[in-house]
Structures are given as C-alpha cells and as structure tokens.
Amino acid sequence: MIIQLNQHLQANQLEKIQETLTHLKIKSVDVQTQSGYYLVGIPKEDFDLRRIGQLDGVKDVHRITDAYKLVSRQWKTAGTVIDLGDGVTISERDFTVMAGPCSIESEEQIERIVAELVKQNVKIMRGGVYKPRSSPYSFRGLGIDGLKLFYQHCKANGIKIITEVMQVSQIEEMLPYVDIFQVGARNTQNFNLLDALGEVDKPVMIKRGISGSIDELLQSAEYVFSAGNEKLLLCERGIRTFENAYRNTFDINAIPILKEKSHLPVIADPSHGIGIRKHVDKITLAALAAGADGAIIEMHYSPEKAFSDGQQNLNFAEFEKLMNRLSVLKQAIRE
C-alpha cells in the first residue's frame, strides 16, 4: 500500500493518519523524495482503503500487490520523466541515446568523441573513470582526475555525463561532475551503495545484475526510491546463461515486461548485451522495437586501440549508420 500525502501536510494530520494505521495494525515507512511524501505500508489483512483515503492530508491511496511498491506501475500509470536540465530528458516520449567509450582514456579521446556526439546530436556521453574489471591487472580508470577532464569538455559542449560509481566513498567527490550515476551489474545488490544514492538529488541508472532476475532489479530500484531518490532508470544489459557464443544473453523480453511492471524508464545496453561489435546495431534496433526508452552504446574512434572492451565498441562510421537507422525505425513506429 502507498499513501500519497499532501505537499503541505500538517503535523496533526500526519499524527491522525499514523494513529489510524496503528489501529489497523499496519506498520508504515516514511519516504520523502524530491517531489513527493509517501507512507509505504504492508497490511496483514484486507480493509477498506477509504478509511485512509478520507483522512485529511491524504492525497491518494493505492493498493499495491507487487513486492516492490514505489517503482510499481500499479500506482503510477504515467511513465516517469527524467529531466537533466537544458532541455535534455529521458522518457517514454522518445528514444534517448547515450554513447561514448567504455573507459575515459585521455583528453584527446574525450575531445574527439565529444565532437562526434555533437555531430550526431547526442546529448549524453557515457564513459567510465572507475572501472570494475575481472582482472586486477586490467586498466581500471583515470579516477576523479579523469572525471574532471570529462566534465570540462562535456560542459563546454552542452553534453550530460553518465558514469559508474562503485562505492559509497566516491559519491561525494563525483557529485559535482555527474548528471547520472550508473550502478553497474556487479553492484546491483550493493545495498549500502543503493541506500547512499537514495540520498542524492541526481538520477541513478541501475543495471540488471549479471545473473539477476527482473524482480531483483526492481527491488534494487526500490531501495533507492525508498531512501529518497525517485529519479531512477532501469537498464537491461544481458544476463549470464550457459551460452558462450556471445558475451551475455540480452533479454529482449525484459524490456516490455519492465515497462509493464514499472513506471521507470527502461534503457537497453546492447554493447554489453551481446559484446560483438557487428551485432550491436541489430540489438539496439530490436530494443527500440520492443519499447525501450533509450540505449547506452559504447563507441570509440579506434575500437582496436581502446583500453577496454574494444570488441564491442562501434567506430564512428558504424555509430553514424546506427543513428540513421534508429531515426528511420522511430518514424516507422510512430506511423
């Protein structure tokens, strides 16, 4: 159950609501976010919702059967809009492309990729400065100094930044330079990190865990929302299965299911989803057709020389071709 409270709730009104919940033997959790005040409760038995809905200070009350409450579409039928400022939004209204290298490598690399994004009218750049690598001997990112360079060039060109945060201690130093925090597949159930990101007034994109279920992804998003941050995106990036012909098994089924279950925007990650450069375009187009709200795509001017994941980075010509094909498919879907 979700109780939406009025914005200017009086203390005596809240006290009366809580007394009623206690009488009904319902324990509730207070959730205050950037734009709402909620009480989330789990009733032990059925009751007439009007007993809550008629109380002063209650805006609305919803019966939620999903284990996750705040991210469920059962109470919020309209899709969430993520507003990054400067006219850049992510929502069901369009298919938003975020693109850039797997890793931020140098100032020259940033300059060249930013120039290509400007050319393609892409408003959000991805790039890792803290890299969780399978091997401790692989390139693990330029850290905060790399992020500052990243920010400097993106800011000058009107481009927003999405990058991965790996631990709670990194959030504060990254905060001034990041537009979207990314929670990677290895941290999807790092609950301390999720709780901490719930206290941040910046959007958070959560990737599905390496072997995670759809409900586990939604519960991870619930952690962030219930801690106070409702600026959330969900990302399908493929899961580990027995198949080894490609990097991961991209779960195209997850996209319409997530859209059905949650009001949060759904982003596809075709680069990690298949891990094979020549097929990234096909998976991206399939994600658009399946109803995704956007895609996060790895691209590099020289994938063969990339410090990480070069095998799944598109080169500039391939990226331009994909952007053109996306435009055609978007138009066909609208018609």
C-alpha positions in Angstrom: 0.0 0.0 0.0 1.2 3.5 -0.9 -0.3 6.6 0.8 0.4 9.8 -1.1 0.4 12.7 1.3 -0.3 16.3 0.5 2.7 18.6 0.0 1.8 20.9 2.9 0.8 18.2 5.4 0.2 19.4 8.9 1.7 17.6 11.9 -1.7 16.9 13.4 -2.9 15.4 10.1 0.1 13.1 10.0 -0.5 12.1 13.6 -4.1 11.1 12.8 -3.0 9.1 9.8 -0.4 7.2 11.8 -3.0 6.5 14.6 -5.3 5.1 12.0 -2.6 2.8 10.6 -1.7 1.7 14.1 -5.4 0.8 14.8 -5.4 -1.2 11.5 -2.2 -2.9 12.6 -0.3 -1.6 9.6 3.4 -0.7 10.0 4.5 2.1 7.7 7.7 3.6 6.4 8.0 7.3 5.7 9.5 8.1 2.3 10.3 11.7 1.3 11.7 12.3 -2.1 12.5 15.3 -4.4 8.8 15.6 -5.4 6.7 13.5 -3.0 5.9 12.4 0.5 4.7 8.8 0.9 3.8 6.3 3.6 4.5 2.7 2.5 2.7 0.0 4.4 2.1 -3.7 4.1 -1.3 -4.6 5.5 -1.6 -8.0 7.1 -5.3 -8.3 6.1 -7.7 -6.7 3.7 -9.5 -3.5 4.6 -11.5 -0.6 3.0 -8.9 1.8 1.6 -11.4 4.6 2.1 -10.7 4.5 5.8 -7.3 6.0 4.9 -8.3 8.0 1.7 -10.9 10.1 3.6 -8.4 11.4 6.1 -7.2 15.0 6.0 -3.7 15.3 4.5 -4.1 12.2 2.2 -3.8 12.9 -1.5 -4.4 9.4 -2.6 -4.0 5.8 -1.5 -3.2 2.8 -3.6 -3.3 -1.0 -3.0 -0.1 -2.5 -4.4 0.3 -6.3 -4.7 3.8 -6.2 -6.0 6.7 -6.9 -3.6 8.2 -3.6 -4.8 5.9 -0.7 -4.1 7.2 2.7 -5.2 8.6 1.7 -8.5 5.5 -0.3 -9.4 3.2 0.9 -12.3 0.2 -0.2 -10.2 0.0 3.2 -8.6 1.7 5.4 -11.2 0.4 4.7 -14.6 2.2 7.5 -16.4 5.9 6.9 -17.2 8.5 8.8 -15.1 10.3 11.6 -16.9 14.0 12.2 -16.0 14.9 15.8 -16.5 18.6 16.5 -16.8 18.2 20.2 -17.4 18.9 22.3 -20.5 16.1 20.6 -22.4 17.6 17.1 -22.0 15.1 14.5 -20.8 14.7 10.7 -20.8 11.1 9.3 -21.0 8.6 7.3 -23.0 8.2 10.2 -25.4 11.4 9.5 -27.3 14.3 7.1 -27.6 17.4 8.6 -25.9 20.8 7.5 -27.0 23.8 7.8 -24.6 27.1 7.0 -26.1 30.8 7.1 -25.5 33.8 4.8 -24.7 33.9 2.1 -22.2 36.7 3.9 -20.4 37.8 7.5 -20.3 41.4 7.3 -21.5 42.8 10.8 -22.3 41.9 14.4 -23.0 42.4 13.8 -26.8 40.0 10.9 -26.7 37.3 12.9 -24.9 37.7 15.8 -27.4 37.3 13.5 -30.4 34.3 11.6 -29.0 32.5 14.8 -27.8 32.9 16.2 -31.3 31.3 13.1 -32.8 28.4 13.3 -30.3 27.8 16.9 -31.1 27.7 16.0 -34.8 25.2 13.2 -34.2 23.1 15.4 -31.8 23.6 13.0 -28.9 23.2 14.9 -25.6 24.5 12.3 -23.1 28.0 10.8 -23.0 28.9 7.6 -21.2 32.5 6.8 -20.0 34.0 5.0 -17.1 36.5 6.6 -14.8 36.2 3.9 -12.1 36.3 0.5 -13.8 35.3 -2.8 -12.1 37.4 -5.2 -14.1 37.5 -9.0 -13.9 41.3 -8.9 -13.7 43.1 -6.6 -11.2 45.8 -6.1 -13.8 43.5 -4.6 -16.4 43.1 -0.8 -16.9 40.8 0.4 -14.0 40.2 4.0 -15.0 41.6 7.5 -14.5 39.6 8.2 -11.4 38.5 11.7 -10.3 41.1 13.5 -12.4 39.7 11.8 -15.5 36.1 12.7 -14.5 37.1 16.4 -14.2 38.5 16.3 -17.7 35.4 14.5 -18.9 33.2 17.2 -17.3 35.2 20.1 -18.6 34.8 19.1 -22.3 31.2 17.9 -21.9 30.1 21.0 -20.1 31.6 23.2 -22.8 29.6 21.4 -25.5 26.2 21.0 -23.7 26.6 17.3 -23.1 25.5 15.5 -20.0 27.5 12.8 -18.3 26.6 9.3 -17.1 29.4 7.3 -15.4 29.6 4.4 -12.9 30.0 4.8 -9.2 31.5 1.8 -7.4 31.4 2.6 -3.7 29.8 5.0 -1.3 33.0 6.9 -0.6 33.2 8.0 -4.3 29.8 9.7 -4.4 30.7 13.0 -2.7 33.7 13.7 -4.9 31.9 12.7 -8.1 28.7 14.6 -7.4 29.6 18.0 -8.9 30.6 16.4 -12.2 28.0 13.7 -12.8 24.5 14.1 -14.3 23.5 10.4 -14.0 25.1 7.9 -11.6 25.4 4.4 -13.0 25.2 1.3 -10.8 26.9 -1.5 -12.6 25.8 -5.1 -12.9 28.3 -6.1 -10.1 26.8 -3.6 -7.7 23.1 -4.1 -8.4 22.7 -5.6 -4.9 25.2 -3.5 -3.1 22.6 -2.2 -0.7 24.8 0.2 1.1 25.6 1.9 -2.2 21.9 1.9 -3.2 20.9 3.5 0.1 23.5 6.2 -0.2 22.4 7.0 -3.8 18.9 7.4 -2.4 20.1 10.5 -0.5 21.5 12.1 -3.7 19.5 14.5 -5.8 20.8 13.1 -9.1 19.4 10.5 -11.4 20.6 6.9 -10.9 20.6 4.2 -13.6 20.7 0.7 -12.2 21.9 -2.2 -14.4 20.4 -5.6 -14.1 22.7 -8.0 -12.2 24.9 -10.4 -14.1 22.5 -13.3 -13.1 19.8 -11.2 -11.7 16.0 -11.6 -12.2 13.7 -8.8 -13.3 12.2 -8.6 -9.8 15.6 -8.3 -8.2 16.4 -5.3 -10.5 13.1 -3.7 -9.4 13.8 -4.4 -5.8 17.2 -2.7 -6.1 15.4 0.4 -7.6 13.0 0.2 -4.7 16.0 0.6 -2.3 17.0 3.9 -4.0 13.4 5.3 -4.2 12.6 4.3 -0.6 15.7 6.1 0.6 14.5 9.4 -1.0 15.5 9.5 -4.7 12.8 8.8 -7.3 15.0 9.9 -10.3 15.6 6.3 -11.5 16.3 4.4 -14.7 16.4 0.7 -15.2 18.9 -0.9 -17.6 18.7 -4.3 -19.3 22.3 -5.3 -20.1 22.1 -9.0 -20.7 22.5 -11.8 -18.2 24.8 -14.8 -17.9 23.5 -18.1 -19.2 25.0 -21.3 -20.5 25.5 -19.8 -23.9 29.1 -18.8 -24.8 28.7 -17.7 -28.4 28.4 -14.1 -27.3 29.3 -12.1 -24.1 25.8 -12.1 -22.5 22.3 -13.2 -23.3 20.5 -9.9 -24.0 17.0 -10.4 -22.6 14.8 -8.6 -25.1 11.7 -10.0 -23.2 12.7 -7.9 -20.2 12.0 -4.6 -21.9 8.2 -4.9 -22.3 7.9 -6.7 -19.0 9.8 -4.0 -17.2 7.6 -1.4 -18.9 4.6 -3.3 -17.8 5.7 -3.7 -14.2 7.3 -0.2 -13.6 6.8 3.4 -14.4 10.6 4.0 -14.6 12.3 4.5 -18.0 14.0 1.4 -19.4 17.4 1.7 -21.1 19.0 -1.0 -23.2 22.7 -1.8 -23.2 23.3 -3.6 -26.4 27.1 -3.3 -26.2 27.3 -5.5 -23.1 24.2 -7.4 -24.1 25.9 -9.1 -27.0 29.5 -7.9 -26.8 30.1 -8.3 -30.5 30.6 -5.0 -32.4 29.0 -6.1 -35.7 25.7 -7.1 -34.0 25.3 -4.1 -31.6 23.2 -2.2 -34.1 20.8 -5.1 -34.5 20.2 -5.4 -30.8 19.8 -1.6 -30.4 17.1 -1.6 -33.1 15.4 -4.6 -31.5 15.4 -2.8 -28.2 13.7 0.2 -29.7 11.1 -2.0 -31.4 10.5 -3.8 -28.0 9.6 -0.5 -26.3 12.9 0.7 -24.7 13.1 4.4 -23.8 16.8 4.6 -24.8 20.1 2.8 -25.2 23.6 3.2 -23.8 26.1 2.4 -26.5 29.9 2.1 -26.5 31.7 3.8 -29.3 35.3 4.8 -30.0 37.2 6.4 -32.9 39.6 3.4 -32.9 38.0 0.4 -31.1 41.0 -1.8 -31.8 43.1 0.5 -29.6 40.5 1.1 -26.8 41.8 0.4 -23.3 38.8 -1.8 -22.6 36.0 -3.7 -24.4 37.2 -2.7 -27.8 35.4 -5.7 -29.3 32.0 -4.2 -28.5 32.7 -0.5 -29.3 31.3 0.9 -32.5 33.6 3.1 -34.6 32.3 6.5 -35.7 31.1 5.3 -39.1 29.2 2.4 -37.5 27.7 4.7 -34.9 26.5 7.2 -37.5 24.9 4.5 -39.5 23.1 3.2 -36.4 21.8 6.7 -35.6 20.4 7.0 -39.1 18.7 3.6 -38.8 17.2 4.5 -35.4 15.7 7.6 -36.9 14.1 5.6 -39.7 12.7 3.0 -37.3 11.4 5.6 -34.8 9.5 7.2 -37.6 8.1 3.9 -38.7 7.0 3.1 -35.2 5.2 6.4 -34.8 3.3 5.8 -38.0 
